[in-house]
Structures are given as C-alpha cells and as structure tokens.
C-alpha cells in the first residue's frame, strides 16, 4: 500500500487532505483513483488507512477507515553529524541513514572538508536532502520524517553536542576503544550523537578537541571505511546493540 505523510493540520475529523507534490505523484505517477486505499502518517507516529474520496488539481481528500500507532521507531535517538562530503555522497548517507533508523542529520564543516560553501546559498541542496529523507521515510515505513538541518560549523556542532548522553567519534587511528568495551561500561543511552569526518577524516586538533570535551573516539575495526559508510555502520551497531535492528527486543 502506498504511503504518504501529512501535517496534523491536514487532518480534520475523519478526513485527511493531501496537498503539494504528493497530489501529482498520486494522480499522474501512481494513477490512483477514487476508492483506492492508501496509508497516511502525521509524522508523529500516528498512521491512518484511508480511501480516496475526492481528487482535484490541488488536493486529494481521503476518508479515514482505521487509525493505529506506528511501531517502527526506535526508542534510541541517533543523530548523525556528517562532515560534508563531495558530490552526491550526502544524498546516499541521508537515504540509507533514514532507512536504518537515524532520526536527525547535521551536515558540518570541518577542517578537511573540500566542498566550497563560503558565501554560497545551499537552500536548494537542503531542500533536496529533506526530500530524500521524506521519500526514504515513506519507503521504510517510518513514523516520523527525519530532519536534515542546515549546514553548521565545527564550533556550532560542539555546542549542540552538549545535549547528548553519548557522543561517539569513529576514528581510523583509534585502536583500543571498541563498541564492545563501550557497551560493557553502560547500556543506559537514549540520545546518541555519531560524528563522522569528511573524506580526509578529522584533523589531530579536532580529535583532541573532541577528547577534551569528553567525546569518545572509537574504532570500527581494522579496515578503513569511506565517509559514506562509517556513519551507517556505527549507527547500525548502536541500533543493533541498544534497540531493534536484528529483531525486536
């Protein structure tokens, strides 16, 4: 069954009004008609099974038949801070991150980021990144749409990171601290930040700043992973050990 997200304001009594780009997708791409059933989520983990009852140029109006709670969201809040990579790598990171359960993304500028953004308007990229997150959330039957935040500096990231229970920094030069040792210390983590460097990794100075702030450089194993792989691997390990990947606990 095809799934769509709407804002809570679009849900009025027993009707849901779908607007924006989804109207064209429903009518022109999927060619759905009056009487067809679809699944709609309000982005707050509430799901609705609906029948299409009216179609016009600006909206698709649906009648609610059934309401239930989405059970696919992890109880662990993982936020991925990603050193801005080259080309379309960020798109892949967002798409796959949403699929495995990451709940929020922060692209960050670090010392070795090579993408030139000074003075450039990246609003089009940000809009596309959030659209990718939306489509991935539909595909993977998420109960929320993970947010891709605006580009931030290294210093801004340090300030935001203060709100997390655990901050892990996969680092290719770290040889001693593993996820296994981390979980032996505690499993009482709910809000976790994963910080990934760009293609060139983090500088020694940045790693020292992380350590000074109490963050944990950690090894992902003997093989060096690409920037678009490292965050997904780290997030998957965390969700496997602490949440629902691999089967419900």
DAWOBEL-V266161 format. One record per residue. N is the residue number from 1. RES is the residue in three letters. SS is DSSP state (2 for helix, 1 for strand, 0 for the rest). OMEGA is omega as a letter, one per 40 degrees, with the letter a starting at -180 (* if undefined). Layout:
n:N res:RES ss:SS omega:OMEGA
n:N res:RES ss:SS omega:OMEGA
//
This chain:
n:1 res:UNK ss:0 omega:a
n:2 res:UNK ss:0 omega:a
n:3 res:UNK ss:1 omega:i
n:4 res:UNK ss:1 omega:i
n:5 res:UNK ss:1 omega:i
n:6 res:UNK ss:0 omega:i
n:7 res:UNK ss:0 omega:a
n:8 res:UNK ss:2 omega:i
n:9 res:UNK ss:2 omega:a
n:10 res:UNK ss:2 omega:i
n:11 res:UNK ss:1 omega:a
n:12 res:UNK ss:1 omega:a
n:13 res:UNK ss:0 omega:a
n:14 res:UNK ss:0 omega:i
n:15 res:UNK ss:1 omega:i
n:16 res:UNK ss:1 omega:a
n:17 res:UNK ss:1 omega:i
n:18 res:UNK ss:1 omega:a
n:19 res:UNK ss:0 omega:i
n:20 res:UNK ss:0 omega:a
n:21 res:UNK ss:2 omega:a
n:22 res:UNK ss:2 omega:i
n:23 res:UNK ss:2 omega:i
n:24 res:UNK ss:2 omega:i
n:25 res:UNK ss:2 omega:a
n:26 res:UNK ss:2 omega:a
n:27 res:UNK ss:2 omega:a
n:28 res:UNK ss:2 omega:a
n:29 res:UNK ss:2 omega:a
n:30 res:UNK ss:0 omega:a
n:31 res:UNK ss:0 omega:i
n:32 res:UNK ss:0 omega:a
n:33 res:UNK ss:0 omega:i
n:34 res:UNK ss:0 omega:a
n:35 res:UNK ss:0 omega:i
n:36 res:UNK ss:0 omega:a
n:37 res:UNK ss:1 omega:i
n:38 res:UNK ss:1 omega:i
n:39 res:UNK ss:1 omega:a
n:40 res:UNK ss:1 omega:i
n:41 res:UNK ss:1 omega:a
n:42 res:UNK ss:0 omega:a
n:43 res:UNK ss:0 omega:i
n:44 res:UNK ss:0 omega:i
n:45 res:UNK ss:0 omega:i
n:46 res:UNK ss:1 omega:a
n:47 res:UNK ss:1 omega:a
n:48 res:UNK ss:1 omega:i
n:49 res:UNK ss:1 omega:a
n:50 res:UNK ss:1 omega:i
n:51 res:UNK ss:1 omega:i
n:52 res:UNK ss:1 omega:a
n:53 res:UNK ss:1 omega:i
n:54 res:UNK ss:1 omega:i
n:55 res:UNK ss:1 omega:i
n:56 res:UNK ss:0 omega:a
n:57 res:UNK ss:0 omega:a
n:58 res:UNK ss:0 omega:a
n:59 res:UNK ss:0 omega:i
n:60 res:UNK ss:1 omega:a
n:61 res:UNK ss:1 omega:a
n:62 res:UNK ss:1 omega:i
n:63 res:UNK ss:1 omega:a
n:64 res:UNK ss:1 omega:i
n:65 res:UNK ss:1 omega:a
n:66 res:UNK ss:1 omega:i
n:67 res:UNK ss:1 omega:i
n:68 res:UNK ss:1 omega:a
n:69 res:UNK ss:1 omega:i
n:70 res:UNK ss:0 omega:a
n:71 res:UNK ss:0 omega:a
n:72 res:UNK ss:0 omega:a
n:73 res:UNK ss:0 omega:i
n:74 res:UNK ss:0 omega:i
n:75 res:UNK ss:0 omega:i
n:76 res:UNK ss:0 omega:a
n:77 res:UNK ss:1 omega:i
n:78 res:UNK ss:1 omega:i
n:79 res:UNK ss:1 omega:a
n:80 res:UNK ss:1 omega:i
n:81 res:UNK ss:1 omega:a
n:82 res:UNK ss:1 omega:i
n:83 res:UNK ss:1 omega:a
n:84 res:UNK ss:0 omega:a
n:85 res:UNK ss:0 omega:i
n:86 res:UNK ss:0 omega:i
n:87 res:UNK ss:0 omega:a
n:88 res:UNK ss:0 omega:a
n:89 res:UNK ss:2 omega:a
n:90 res:UNK ss:2 omega:i
n:91 res:UNK ss:2 omega:i
n:92 res:UNK ss:2 omega:i
n:93 res:UNK ss:2 omega:a
n:94 res:UNK ss:2 omega:a
n:95 res:UNK ss:2 omega:a
n:96 res:UNK ss:2 omega:i
n:97 res:UNK ss:2 omega:i
n:98 res:UNK ss:2 omega:a
n:99 res:UNK ss:2 omega:a
n:100 res:UNK ss:2 omega:i
n:101 res:UNK ss:0 omega:i
n:102 res:UNK ss:0 omega:a
n:103 res:UNK ss:0 omega:a
n:104 res:UNK ss:1 omega:a
n:105 res:UNK ss:1 omega:i
n:106 res:UNK ss:1 omega:i
n:107 res:UNK ss:1 omega:a
n:108 res:UNK ss:1 omega:i
n:109 res:UNK ss:1 omega:i
n:110 res:UNK ss:0 omega:a
n:111 res:UNK ss:0 omega:a
n:112 res:UNK ss:0 omega:i
n:113 res:UNK ss:0 omega:a
n:114 res:UNK ss:0 omega:i
n:115 res:UNK ss:0 omega:a
n:116 res:UNK ss:0 omega:a
n:117 res:UNK ss:0 omega:a
n:118 res:UNK ss:0 omega:i
n:119 res:UNK ss:0 omega:a
n:120 res:UNK ss:0 omega:i
n:121 res:UNK ss:0 omega:a
n:122 res:UNK ss:0 omega:a
n:123 res:UNK ss:2 omega:i
n:124 res:UNK ss:2 omega:i
n:125 res:UNK ss:2 omega:a
n:126 res:UNK ss:2 omega:i
n:127 res:UNK ss:2 omega:i
n:128 res:UNK ss:2 omega:i
n:129 res:UNK ss:2 omega:i
n:130 res:UNK ss:2 omega:i
n:131 res:UNK ss:2 omega:i
n:132 res:UNK ss:2 omega:i
n:133 res:UNK ss:2 omega:i
n:134 res:UNK ss:2 omega:a
n:135 res:UNK ss:2 omega:i
n:136 res:UNK ss:2 omega:i
n:137 res:UNK ss:2 omega:i
n:138 res:UNK ss:2 omega:a
n:139 res:UNK ss:2 omega:a
n:140 res:UNK ss:0 omega:i
n:141 res:UNK ss:0 omega:i
n:142 res:UNK ss:0 omega:i
n:143 res:UNK ss:0 omega:i
n:144 res:UNK ss:0 omega:i
n:145 res:UNK ss:0 omega:i
n:146 res:UNK ss:0 omega:a
n:147 res:UNK ss:1 omega:i
n:148 res:UNK ss:1 omega:a
n:149 res:UNK ss:1 omega:i
n:150 res:UNK ss:1 omega:i
n:151 res:UNK ss:1 omega:a
n:152 res:UNK ss:1 omega:i
n:153 res:UNK ss:1 omega:i
n:154 res:UNK ss:2 omega:a
n:155 res:UNK ss:2 omega:i
n:156 res:UNK ss:2 omega:i
n:157 res:UNK ss:2 omega:a
n:158 res:UNK ss:2 omega:a
n:159 res:UNK ss:2 omega:a
n:160 res:UNK ss:2 omega:a
n:161 res:UNK ss:2 omega:a
n:162 res:UNK ss:2 omega:a
n:163 res:UNK ss:2 omega:a
n:164 res:UNK ss:0 omega:i
n:165 res:UNK ss:0 omega:a
n:166 res:UNK ss:1 omega:i
n:167 res:UNK ss:1 omega:i
n:168 res:UNK ss:1 omega:a
n:169 res:UNK ss:1 omega:i
n:170 res:UNK ss:1 omega:a
n:171 res:UNK ss:0 omega:a
n:172 res:UNK ss:0 omega:a
n:173 res:UNK ss:0 omega:i
n:174 res:UNK ss:0 omega:a
n:175 res:UNK ss:0 omega:a
n:176 res:UNK ss:0 omega:a
n:177 res:UNK ss:0 omega:i
n:178 res:UNK ss:0 omega:i
n:179 res:UNK ss:2 omega:a
n:180 res:UNK ss:2 omega:i
n:181 res:UNK ss:2 omega:i
n:182 res:UNK ss:2 omega:a
n:183 res:UNK ss:2 omega:i
n:184 res:UNK ss:2 omega:i
n:185 res:UNK ss:2 omega:a
n:186 res:UNK ss:0 omega:i
n:187 res:UNK ss:0 omega:a
n:188 res:UNK ss:0 omega:i
n:189 res:UNK ss:0 omega:i
n:190 res:UNK ss:0 omega:a
n:191 res:UNK ss:1 omega:a
n:192 res:UNK ss:1 omega:i
n:193 res:UNK ss:1 omega:i
n:194 res:UNK ss:1 omega:a
n:195 res:UNK ss:1 omega:a
n:196 res:UNK ss:1 omega:i
n:197 res:UNK ss:0 omega:i
n:198 res:UNK ss:0 omega:a
n:199 res:UNK ss:0 omega:a
n:200 res:UNK ss:0 omega:a
n:201 res:UNK ss:0 omega:i
n:202 res:UNK ss:0 omega:i
n:203 res:UNK ss:0 omega:i
n:204 res:UNK ss:2 omega:i
n:205 res:UNK ss:2 omega:i
n:206 res:UNK ss:2 omega:i
n:207 res:UNK ss:2 omega:i
n:208 res:UNK ss:2 omega:i
n:209 res:UNK ss:2 omega:i
n:210 res:UNK ss:2 omega:a
n:211 res:UNK ss:2 omega:i
n:212 res:UNK ss:2 omega:a
n:213 res:UNK ss:0 omega:i
n:214 res:UNK ss:0 omega:i
n:215 res:UNK ss:0 omega:a
n:216 res:UNK ss:1 omega:i
n:217 res:UNK ss:1 omega:a
n:218 res:UNK ss:1 omega:i
n:219 res:UNK ss:0 omega:i
n:220 res:UNK ss:0 omega:a
n:221 res:UNK ss:0 omega:a
n:222 res:UNK ss:0 omega:a
n:223 res:UNK ss:0 omega:i
n:224 res:UNK ss:0 omega:a
n:225 res:UNK ss:0 omega:i
n:226 res:UNK ss:0 omega:a
n:227 res:UNK ss:2 omega:a
n:228 res:UNK ss:2 omega:i
n:229 res:UNK ss:2 omega:a
n:230 res:UNK ss:2 omega:a
n:231 res:UNK ss:2 omega:i
n:232 res:UNK ss:2 omega:i
n:233 res:UNK ss:2 omega:a
n:234 res:UNK ss:2 omega:a
n:235 res:UNK ss:2 omega:i
n:236 res:UNK ss:2 omega:i
n:237 res:UNK ss:2 omega:a
n:238 res:UNK ss:2 omega:a
n:239 res:UNK ss:2 omega:i
n:240 res:UNK ss:2 omega:a
n:241 res:UNK ss:2 omega:a
n:242 res:UNK ss:2 omega:a
n:243 res:UNK ss:0 omega:a
n:244 res:UNK ss:0 omega:i
n:245 res:UNK ss:0 omega:a
n:246 res:UNK ss:0 omega:a
n:247 res:UNK ss:0 omega:a
n:248 res:UNK ss:0 omega:i
n:249 res:UNK ss:0 omega:*
//
